Amino acid sequence: MSDYVGVIGEALVDVVVSDTAVPRAHPGGSPLNVAVGLARLGETVLFAGRYGADEHGQVIQRHLETNQVHSVLDADELSSSVATARLDPTGAATYEFDLDWTLPGPDELWERFRTVMDQLDGQQDLAHLHMGSIATMLAPGAATVMEMLRRLHPTATISYDPNCRPSIIPDRAASRARAEESAALADVVHASDEDLHWLYPELTLQQIVVNWQALGPAIVVVTRGATDILCATAEGTWEQPIVPVEVADTVGAGDSFTSALLVALHDRGLLGAAQRPRLRELPQAEVASVLAFAAQAAAITSSRPGADPPSREELDAAVAAHPNTGDTADGARRRP
C-alpha cells in the first residue's frame, strides 16, 4: 500500500484479571492496538504514544518492533502506563488506569513523524491519522493532539474513536464537548454503544449517530457487542449484521474493527484529504462491504484471548470462507 498511516494515543500494558484464570499481562491501549492491527493488515504505520524505559516499556517496545510498527517517540524517563482489565463472566472488560499522557509540542511531534518517514524512504506522505481514547481528552498531551489534527486536516483524512474512560476523565460535559470537536475534524468515526450512552444518556443511539454525522464525518459507525452494527452516512442510517463468534473475550475487538475498517477504505483508495469527496459519496452497498470486512476482523479477535488482531492473510481467508456475511447492502437493514 502507498502512503503512511499515523496513529496517536496511549501505549500501555494491560493486566487482565478474571475469576476463571490467572492474571496475564500484555501490551495494549486502544490506539496501540489499532496501530498493530493496521500493520498486521499490511499498512506502514507510524505510532506516537509514550512509554517509559522500564520493564513495561520494554514489553511495549518489543511489541511495536515485532509487529513492524514504527514508533516516532523513544522511551522516556516516566513510568509506563498500566491498565487493569477485569473480565466479567461473558468476557466483557472494564478498566482501571494508571497512566501519564505527556507528549512533545505539535512542532516537535510533527518533526519526529517527518524524520521517521524520511528514514523509511522519504517518498510517501501521511495519508491518514487515527486518534482516540484519552489522546484528545487527557492533559497535557491532548492539546498537542488537537493541534496536530487541525494542521493535518488539509492533507490527511482523520479517524476518531472516543473510547471514553470515565474513571480517567469523569467530567461528562467536558468529554462531550471534546468528543464533538474531535468528531467534527474526523472523516470516519467508530464508537461503541457504551461510549455514546455515557456521553449522551438522554439520547438514543439513532439520534446520536445522526447528530454526529451532521458534524462532518462521512461515516459514523457504532458497534454494540453482540447486537448488529449501527451506521450513518449521507444516505441515512442502517443496521449492519455482525459476524457470530464464540467469544473468548472482547479485549481489542473494537480496535481490530477500526483497523480493518481503515484498511478496507485504503484498499479502495479512499484515504487522504484529496479523497474526501469520494469518501462522502460512498454508496451504502460499498460501506456495507467495508463494515463486513471490519466485523470479520473483530470476530477473529473476539475468538481468542487478548488484543490479538488478525493478519491480512488470516482475515482474507475468513472473508472468503464467509462471503455472504453482511457483505452487501442487501444484508443491511435501513433505519427509518
N, C-alpha and C positions, 0 to 999 in steps of 0.2 A: 504494500500500500504506500502511496506517496504522502508526503507531509507528515507532521508530527501531531500527536495528541498530548495535551498537557492536563495534569490533574493537580489541584491544590487542596490540601486538607491534612487531617491528622494521621499520623502513623503511631501505632501503639501495640502493646502486647495484650491480647485477650486471655484472661484466665477464665475458663469455662467450668462452672460448678453445677452439679445436679445431684438429685437424691439417688441416682442409679449408677453413677460412675465416679471414679476418682477424678479430682480436678486435673485439667490439662491446660497447658499454656501454648499459645501460638500467635504469630504476628497478625495484626488486624487493624481496625479502624476503617470506617466506610470508604473514605477516599483511597486509602492504600489498597483495599480490596478491589475497588473499581480499576485502579491502575494495573494491578496484577491480572485482573480479568481481561482487560484490553490487550495486554501484552501476550497473554496465552492465546488470544484470538488473532494475533498477527500484527497488532499495531506497534509502532515505535512510540514509546510512552516516556514523557518527561514528568517526573513527580516532584512536587515541592511540599514536603512535610518534615517537620523537625523530629529528631530523635537524639538521644544522648550517647556519650561514649562509654556506656555501661553494658552490663550483660544483656539487658533487654534490647538496648540499641544495637548490639551485635547481632541479635536474632533478627531484628528488623532489616538491618543492612544485608545480611545473608539472604533473606527472603527476597529483597529487591533484586539483588545480583543474580540469584538463582533463576528468577523469572524474567531477567533481562529488562527490568525497569530502570531507567536512567534517573538517578537522584540528582537534583540540582543543588541540594544542600548537603553539607558534610555534617557528621556528628558534632554536637556542641557540648558545653560543659554542664548543662542541666540534666536532670534525671529524665529518662524516657517515660512516656505516658503509659498508664496501665488502665485497662477496663476489665471489670469483673462481670462476666455474663452468667446470669443464673437462669437455668433452663427449667421450665415447668414440665409436667408430665406429657404435654403434647409436643415438646421440643421447642416451643417459643421462648425467646430470650428477653430478659430485662437486664439493664446495665447500670453499674456504678463506676464512676470515673475518678482517676487521679491523674490530671494532665496539665500541661502547660502549652499554650498556643502563642509562641513568640516567633516572629518572622523578621527578616530584614525589611527595610523600606521598599516601596514599589520599584524605585530606580535600580537598587541593588539586586532585587529579586529578578527583575527582567534581564539584567545583565548576566545573571547566573544561568537563566534559561538560554540566553543567546550564546553563552560560552559553551554549554553542552551541545547545542545544535551545531555550532561550528566544529566541535570535536567530532561529531558524528559524520558529517560530510559538508555542512555549510551550504548545501544546495536546496534544502527544503525549508519550509516555514511552519509555523504553528497554525494548523488549520482549525483546531478546536480546543477549547478549555472547559474542563469539568470541575465543578466545585460543589461543596455541600457539607452537611453535618455542621460541626461547630466552626468551620472555616470562615463563614461570613458573619458569625454572631459573637464569637468569644474574643474579647480584648486580650492582648493588644494586637494580635495578628489580623483580626477582622478588618481593620482599616486598610491594611496593605492589600488584602484580597479584594475588597470592594473597588479600590483604585485600579488594581490590575484588570478587573472586569471592564471598567469604564474605558481604559486605554486600549484593551484588545478587542472590544466590541466592533470597531470598524473593520477589522481584518479577519476575525475568527468567529465561528459560531460558538455558542456557550450552552452548557447544560447545567442543571441545578437539581440537587436532591436535598430538601431541607433536613431530613433525618433528625428531627427535633430531639433534644436531650433536656427535658425539664429538670432533671437532677443537677445539670450544669448551669442552665440558663432558665430559671423558673419564671421570669417576667414574660407572661403571655403576650401582653400588648407590644412590648419591645420586640419580641420574637416575631410576632405577626407583621409588624412594620418592616423589619429587615427581610423577612421571607418575601414579602410583596415587592420590595425594592429589588431583591435578587431575581425573582421570577420575571420582573419587567425587563431585566437585562438578558434573560435567557431565551434561547430558541427552543429548547427541549427541557421539560420539567418532569421528573419522576418523583412521586411522593408515595408514602404508604398511607393507608386509611388512618392508622394511629396518629401519624403526623398531623393530618388535616383535621381530625376530630379534636386533637388537643389545641390546635391553633384557632379553630372556629367551632366551639361546642354548640353554638346556636344555629349552625347551618347544616344542610345536608351535603353529602359529597357531590351530588349533582350541581348544587348551587356553587360550591367552591370551585370545581373544575371549570365551570363556565366563566366565573369571575376571573380566575387566573388566566385562562386562555385569552380573555379580553385585555389583559395587561400587555400582551405582546407575543408570548411563545407560540410557535407553530403547532406544537404538540404538548399536551398535558396528560400524563398517564398516572393513574393511581392503582397500585397493587394492593390486594385485600386478602392476603393469605390464601386460604382455600376457596375464596369466592372469586368470581370472574373479574378480570381487569376492567377498569373504567377509563375511557379515553375521550379527550375533547380536542377537536381541531376546528378549522374554519367551517367544515362541513357539518358540524354538530357533535353530539356525544353518543357513544355506544359502549356496549359491554363486549369484551373480547374473552373467549374461553381460555382458561388456564390449562396447563398440562398436568393431569393427575399423576401423583407420585406417592410412594411410601416414604414418609418424612423421617429422616434421621434427626436433623434439627434444622432450624431456619437461619442459622448464623451465616451471613454473607449472601443469602439467596437474592435479596433485593439489589445488592451490589452487582451480582452476576447479571441480573436483569438489565441494569443500567449499562454495563459494559457491552453486552450483546446488542442492546438497542442502538448504541452509538456505532458499533461495528457494522450493523446492518445498514445504517444510514450512510456510513463511509463507503461501504460496498457499492452503494447506489450513486456515489459522487455528490452527496448532499451536505458534506461538512465544509466549512469555510464561508466567510461572510458573503462572498460572491454568489453562493448557492442559496441564500435566504429566500429569494422569490420562488425558486423551485420547491424548497422545503415547505413553504407556506401553502403551496398549491398541490401538495402531495395528496392524491385521492385516497379515499378510505380503504380501498382494496389493497393499496400498496402499504399503507400504515398498518393494516391488519397483518400483512405478511411480515413486516418488521417486528411487530409485537409477538407474533407466533415464534419467531426466532429467539427473541429475548425470553419468552416464557419457557422455552425448552431449556435454555441455559440455567434459569432459576430452578427448574425442576431437577436438573442434574446435580446442582449444588445442594439442594434440599435433601437429596437421596443419600448423602454421605456426611459424616461429621465435619464440623468446622467450615471455615470460609475457603473452600477448595473448588474454584471455578473450573469449567471445562477448557480443554484445548480446542483449537479450531477443528482439528480432525474429529475429535470426540463429539463436538456439537453438530458438525455437518452430518456425521453418521446418524446421530439421534434424529435430526430433522428428516433425513432421507428415510429412516425407518418409520416415521410417523408423519407422512406428507400431508395429511388432512387435518392436523391438529390446529384448528383455528387459523389456517394459512390463507384464507381468503375472506373477503367481506361477507360471503355467504354464511360463514360461521359466526359472524358478529351480530349482535342484536342492538339495533338503534334504539336510543332512549328518546322519549318524547320531549 
